[in-house]
Amino acid sequence: MNKVIIIGSGPAGHTAAIYAARANLKPVMFEGMVKGGIPGGQLMITTEVENYPGFPDGIKGPELMELFKKQSERFGTEIHSADVDEVDLSKRPFRVVSEGQEHFAHSLIIATGAQAKWIGLESETALRNRGVSACATCDGFFFRGQDVCIVGGGDTAMEEANYLSGMAKTVTVIHRRDSLRASKIMQDRALNNPKIKFFWNKEVIEVLDPAAGTVNALRLRDTVTGEVTLHPTQGLFIAIGHYPNTEIFNGQLTLDENGYIVTKPGTTQTSVEGVYAAGDVQDHVYRQAITAAGTGCAAAIEVERWLAAGGLH
Ligand SMILES: Cc1cc2nc3c(=O)[nH]c(=O)nc-3n(C[C@H](O)[C@H](O)[C@H](O)COP(=O)(O)OP(=O)(O)OC[C@H]3O[C@@H](n4cnc5c(N)ncnc54)[C@H](O)[C@@H]3O)c2cc1C
């Protein structure tokens, strides 16, 4: 019987593990191998992280996550390099199944993150972190004074376009339709921003130039006429949504309409007592390593107090 099982090994999972281990909860972590991504989470697929406090010269994402892991191991976190395939949250202790083996715990911290949706082009994949990004807050700074494009028509795309307009020379929103899905207020803000222009009824069919290892243009197709044009740009931001990794919790926890875990405001408590959620899996607003780590810390503290109150610690 475990006091707490942590699912996920990004900034949220490891921070929860550090706090839980130091509170003597002997946490067991499943770091995720296949379905949800990779051990270490989303920062494993990025290069420079310049906004994580404590690293004034920046740090590579994988290097940062190696340090997170070292710190949770130092305090005794038991790490399983495997996915959780199934959970039963209908009764306590909770049952967690991984690679055919059952594990039981009084409490769970879910930190399975979310994955950005991509257009799905080969050239887009080849140029990720080399001019193609899915996070304006993370990477906008690298495009100061440059011309960038953003794909999407929802609130996130408008928010990211406005954010990028504060640093890029020009921002072009590329949208497949002739109207936006974003809320009126977000639309108005973007439409009235002199640095943002819109390409309506256009889709990106190729990002150039993988051979050069950098973005210098987009091949666009008009969704109405089929006309193909070339548009020079130095950066491409994809803002077409995220998939929270919540498939295994479907029907067992309250999720919002986009699949994110719903937590009680101001806490990491989910709809099931004893189950807590931290990081991007419950946050479609900030989606940053530091906020994920912050909620990971909160989850571990809430778990510790809940276990103590129930005489389980
Ligand atoms: C390309 C890129 C660049 C970024 N750059 C920055 C940046 O510069 N600064 C910044 O602050 N943020 C950045 N971010 C965002 C940041 O990475 C995320 O906000 C952060 O990683 C979220 O942490 P998390 O712990 O919630 O989830 P994640 O990092 O997504 O980790 C989720 C973990 O859960 C595991 N998992 C999923 N399903 C299962 C399962 N069934 N069983 C077991 N494990 C499972 C995964 O394997 C993974 O280890 C970037 C994101 C991307 C994609």
The ligand as an ORCA input file, in Angstrom:
! r2SCAN-3c Opt
* xyz 0 1
  C       8.284     22.838    -27.429
  C       7.883     23.365    -26.063
  C       8.635     24.373    -25.502
  C       8.290     24.864    -24.237
  N       9.061     25.841    -23.684
  C       8.773     26.291    -22.439
  C       9.575     27.279    -21.828
  O      10.533     27.780    -22.415
  N       9.237     27.664    -20.574
  C       8.159     27.146    -19.906
  O       7.919     27.523    -18.749
  N       7.376     26.229    -20.483
  C       7.648     25.784    -21.726
  N       6.825     24.865    -22.321
  C       5.644     24.407    -21.589
  C       6.057     23.397    -20.519
  O       6.814     22.390    -21.112
  C       4.824     22.820    -19.851
  O       4.025     23.854    -19.330
  C       5.225     21.883    -18.719
  O       6.100     20.873    -19.174
  C       4.001     21.244    -18.077
  O       4.435     20.374    -17.098
  P       3.550     19.160    -16.603
  O       4.363     18.504    -15.542
  O       2.202     19.627    -16.262
  O       3.353     18.210    -17.859
  P       4.339     17.599    -18.946
  O       5.637     18.286    -18.982
  O       3.528     17.529    -20.182
  O       4.589     16.135    -18.413
  C       3.577     15.182    -18.430
  C       4.161     13.850    -18.046
  O       3.121     12.914    -17.863
  C       3.498     11.687    -18.468
  N       2.294     10.910    -18.753
  C       1.262     11.212    -19.560
  N       0.356     10.204    -19.579
  C       0.837      9.262    -18.733
  C       0.383      7.984    -18.311
  N      -0.756      7.445    -18.754
  N       1.132      7.287    -17.427
  C       2.292      7.801    -16.938
  N       2.770      9.008    -17.306
  C       2.050      9.713    -18.193
  C       4.306     12.110    -19.683
  O       5.132     11.080    -20.146
  C       5.115     13.246    -19.060
  O       6.222     12.750    -18.385
  C       7.145     24.351    -23.563
  C       6.385     23.334    -24.151
  C       6.753     22.846    -25.393
  C       5.926     21.747    -26.011
*
